[in-house]
Amino acid sequence: VITRHGKPAGVLIGFETEDDWLEYRLENDPRFLQRIAKARTSLRAGKGVRLEALK
């Protein structure tokens, strides 16, 4: 518990793994989310390469 002037002000919760921390950061990064949205739009428009085609 984080206190301010002796009163509870917040709770600090850690991440179980570094991967969990990275996932949280990406899920809350507006730039990353914009890139994902742009990529999905491109895929819906028929642009891009299917993963199966790369094998």
C-alpha positions as CSV (number, residue, x, y, z in Angstrom):
1,V,0.0,0.0,0.0
2,I,1.3,3.4,-0.9
3,T,0.5,6.1,1.5
4,R,0.3,9.9,1.3
5,H,0.5,11.9,4.5
6,G,-0.1,8.6,6.4
7,K,-3.3,7.7,4.5
8,P,-3.7,5.0,1.9
9,A,-3.3,6.5,-1.6
10,G,-2.7,3.5,-3.8
11,V,-1.6,-0.1,-4.2
12,L,1.4,-1.2,-6.1
13,I,0.9,-4.5,-7.9
14,G,3.8,-6.2,-9.6
15,F,3.9,-8.5,-12.6
16,E,4.6,-12.2,-12.3
17,T,7.0,-12.2,-15.2
18,E,8.8,-9.8,-17.5
19,D,6.6,-11.0,-20.3
20,D,3.5,-10.1,-18.4
21,W,5.0,-6.6,-17.9
22,L,5.8,-6.3,-21.6
23,E,2.3,-7.5,-22.6
24,Y,0.7,-4.9,-20.3
25,R,2.9,-2.1,-21.7
26,L,2.0,-3.1,-25.3
27,E,-1.7,-3.3,-24.5
28,N,-1.7,0.2,-23.1
29,D,0.6,1.9,-25.7
30,P,-1.5,4.1,-28.1
31,R,1.2,3.9,-30.8
32,F,1.3,0.1,-30.7
33,L,-2.5,-0.1,-30.8
34,Q,-2.6,2.2,-33.8
35,R,-0.1,0.0,-35.6
36,I,-2.2,-3.0,-34.9
37,A,-5.3,-1.3,-36.1
38,K,-3.6,-0.2,-39.3
39,A,-2.3,-3.7,-39.9
40,R,-5.7,-5.2,-39.5
41,T,-7.2,-2.7,-41.9
42,S,-4.6,-3.6,-44.5
43,L,-5.2,-7.3,-44.0
44,R,-9.0,-6.8,-44.5
45,A,-8.3,-4.9,-47.7
46,G,-6.4,-7.9,-49.0
47,K,-3.0,-6.6,-48.5
48,G,-0.4,-8.7,-46.7
49,V,0.8,-12.3,-46.8
50,R,-0.7,-15.2,-45.0
51,L,1.6,-17.0,-42.5
52,E,1.0,-20.2,-44.4
53,A,2.4,-18.7,-47.6
54,L,5.7,-18.0,-45.8
55,K,6.5,-21.7,-45.2
